[in-house]
Amino acid sequence: MAFNWKKDIREQSANTIMLLDECHFHYLSQGEPRKDFALVLKAYPHIAWYISHKMPELKDWIGKLNQMVADEPLPADIDNLVGNLLESMEDWIIYVTTPDDYHRQSFVGWDEKELTSLTDYTGKTVVDIGSGTGKQAFAVAKFSKTVYCVEPVWNLRRYLKNRANEEQSENVFVVDGIIQNLPFPANFADITISGHVVGDDIVNEIAEMERITKPTGMIILCPGNTDTDNDIHKILLESGYSWSRFLEPGDDFGSGYKRKYWKVK
Ligand SMILES: C[S@@+](CC[C@H](N)C(=O)[O-])C[C@H]1O[C@@H](n2cnc3c(N)ncnc32)[C@H](O)[C@@H]1O
């Protein structure tokens, strides 16, 4: 899907695929094998070599993609194929190349009071899951004792560290990790927050966030999904979460009324 967050997304080199992170390739390998990806790998076998050597556990998947198409695409078709592929993973490409193209979108400018007014962060240890460019983490860092940013994408971890240095946020620490397996012991955080991340496997994600959150601690989620009573909404309510609406401003892809959820464990 084209978000139109970056103008020249289609013109990037096919090699940009090699900047993607393990979480991206794992995600792709878990879905139906994609013919568009198979064709691009056929045209650029060094990318297939790179993925299967960096992540040997994905060798079988790369092999399947290789068998999926018999011939290399025609030279005249390659630019279009690569452009379509990169456009279909526009957010990932932006994270691994130019995170500012995400950060400057108008919807990221939502009112931080939506987060800070829900509880008192003073003296608290906060974990922010899927920190991205740090919208949520830095909004609460001003008040908290410590904020741990969990982010699986290396280029975003670099962005967050640079931002912490620039803003002299000495209480912000950046760690690698995924929501399915958070790198913290049980009952570690006073407050666990996450924006635009939960949803793919909501039941297990809730369990993992509640594992790392202290009893009487708080979990605050802004899933970023639209303002509807979808399955994520129903499961969060069944799990004891309260909710309300808020506006992510502007008219970019991603703007509009969203829901936030919170629960005291
Ligand atoms: C749409 S961005 C949201 C960034 C930020 N939280 C915000 O609200 O602006 C989604 C973020 O989640 C990260 N992410 C993707 N899969 C993840 C996973 N399984 N666990 C944790 N974070 C993940 C992405 O790398 C990206 O930084």
The ligand as an SDF file (V2000), in Angstrom:
LIG
                    3D

 27 29  0  0  0  0  0  0  0  0999 V2000
    4.0380    2.9480   13.0840 C   0  0  0  0  0  0  0  0  0  0  0  0
    5.5340    2.8560   13.9690 S   0  0  0  0  0  0  0  0  0  0  0  0
    5.0720    3.6390   15.4990 C   0  0  0  0  0  0  0  0  0  0  0  0
    6.1950    4.3980   16.1250 C   0  0  0  0  0  0  0  0  0  0  0  0
    5.8280    5.1650   17.4010 C   0  0  0  0  0  0  0  0  0  0  0  0
    5.4400    4.2680   18.4790 N   0  0  0  0  0  0  0  0  0  0  0  0
    4.7170    6.1350   17.1290 C   0  0  0  0  0  0  0  0  0  0  0  0
    3.6000    5.9470   17.6680 O   0  0  0  0  0  0  0  0  0  0  0  0
    4.9370    7.0930   16.3750 O   0  0  0  0  0  0  0  0  0  0  0  0
    5.6360    1.1420   14.4300 C   0  0  0  0  0  0  0  0  0  0  0  0
    6.9310    0.8090   15.1430 C   0  0  0  0  0  0  0  0  0  0  0  0
    6.8890   -0.5030   15.6840 O   0  0  0  0  0  0  0  0  0  0  0  0
    8.0740   -1.1860   15.3720 C   0  0  0  0  0  0  0  0  0  0  0  0
    7.7550   -2.6300   15.3360 N   0  0  0  0  0  0  0  0  0  0  0  0
    7.3980   -3.3820   14.2750 C   0  0  0  0  0  0  0  0  0  0  0  0
    7.1790   -4.6500   14.6400 N   0  0  0  0  0  0  0  0  0  0  0  0
    7.3930   -4.6990   15.9850 C   0  0  0  0  0  0  0  0  0  0  0  0
    7.3380   -5.7340   16.9520 C   0  0  0  0  0  0  0  0  0  0  0  0
    7.0010   -6.9850   16.6100 N   0  0  0  0  0  0  0  0  0  0  0  0
    7.6290   -5.4290   18.2220 N   0  0  0  0  0  0  0  0  0  0  0  0
    7.9680   -4.1730   18.5730 C   0  0  0  0  0  0  0  0  0  0  0  0
    8.0320   -3.1490   17.7010 N   0  0  0  0  0  0  0  0  0  0  0  0
    7.7510   -3.4120   16.4260 C   0  0  0  0  0  0  0  0  0  0  0  0
    8.4770   -0.6260   14.0350 C   0  0  0  0  0  0  0  0  0  0  0  0
    9.8330   -0.8440   13.7440 O   0  0  0  0  0  0  0  0  0  0  0  0
    8.1200    0.8340   14.2060 C   0  0  0  0  0  0  0  0  0  0  0  0
    9.1390    1.5430   14.8260 O   0  0  0  0  0  0  0  0  0  0  0  0
  1  2  1  0
  2  3  1  0
  2 10  1  0
  3  4  1  0
  4  5  1  0
  5  6  1  0
  5  7  1  0
  7  8  2  0
  7  9  1  0
 10 11  1  0
 11 12  1  0
 11 26  1  0
 12 13  1  0
 13 14  1  0
 13 24  1  0
 14 15  1  0
 14 23  1  0
 15 16  2  0
 16 17  1  0
 17 18  1  0
 17 23  2  0
 18 19  1  0
 18 20  2  0
 20 21  1  0
 21 22  2  0
 22 23  1  0
 24 25  1  0
 24 26  1  0
 26 27  1  0
M  CHG  2   2   1   9  -1
M  END
$$$$
